[in-house]
């Protein structure tokens, strides 16, 4: 089992920044990669960004490219999502997730069924 706890959400004005953290514990060595997802009110949960625990560049949804940066600190078993130039449409509950299934293509990052473990979510609200 892998336990994930998100933190860092809050209320910010449009154009502002936030950094989310995702602390992992348990059998973290079994996790291949982590991803961030978000769910806005009345909408389906969607992929935001992903990164392999072994390193490499992140993979991003088009809606956040150039504004969000995903990273991880393996020594701390913690993942991060730095969010800049926030927009009201970024308002959502943000979830981190861990997957044990390898990435086979860029689009496979978005497959929510490939993520076995999920955090409880943290609210991000961007005011206009």
Secondary structure in CASP SS format (residue, H / E / C, confidence):
PFRMAT SS
TARGET T0000
AUTHOR 0000-0000-0000
METHOD secondary structure of the structure
MODEL  1
X C 1.00
X E 1.00
X E 1.00
X E 1.00
X E 1.00
X E 1.00
X E 1.00
X C 1.00
X C 1.00
X E 1.00
X E 1.00
X E 1.00
X E 1.00
X C 1.00
X C 1.00
X C 1.00
X C 1.00
X E 1.00
X E 1.00
X E 1.00
X E 1.00
X E 1.00
X E 1.00
X E 1.00
X E 1.00
X E 1.00
X C 1.00
X H 1.00
X H 1.00
X H 1.00
X C 1.00
X C 1.00
X E 1.00
X E 1.00
X E 1.00
X E 1.00
X E 1.00
X E 1.00
X E 1.00
X C 1.00
X C 1.00
X C 1.00
X C 1.00
X C 1.00
X C 1.00
X E 1.00
X E 1.00
X E 1.00
X E 1.00
X E 1.00
X E 1.00
X E 1.00
X C 1.00
X C 1.00
X C 1.00
X C 1.00
X C 1.00
X C 1.00
X E 1.00
X E 1.00
X C 1.00
X C 1.00
X C 1.00
X C 1.00
X C 1.00
X C 1.00
X C 1.00
X E 1.00
X E 1.00
X E 1.00
X E 1.00
X E 1.00
X E 1.00
X C 1.00
X C 1.00
X C 1.00
X C 1.00
X E 1.00
X E 1.00
X E 1.00
X E 1.00
X E 1.00
X E 1.00
X C 1.00
X C 1.00
X C 1.00
X C 1.00
X H 1.00
X H 1.00
X H 1.00
X C 1.00
X E 1.00
X E 1.00
X E 1.00
X E 1.00
X E 1.00
X E 1.00
X E 1.00
X E 1.00
X C 1.00
X C 1.00
X C 1.00
X C 1.00
X C 1.00
X C 1.00
X H 1.00
X H 1.00
X H 1.00
X H 1.00
X H 1.00
X C 1.00
X H 1.00
X H 1.00
X H 1.00
X E 1.00
X E 1.00
X E 1.00
X E 1.00
X C 1.00
X C 1.00
X C 1.00
X E 1.00
X E 1.00
X E 1.00
X E 1.00
X E 1.00
X E 1.00
X C 1.00
END
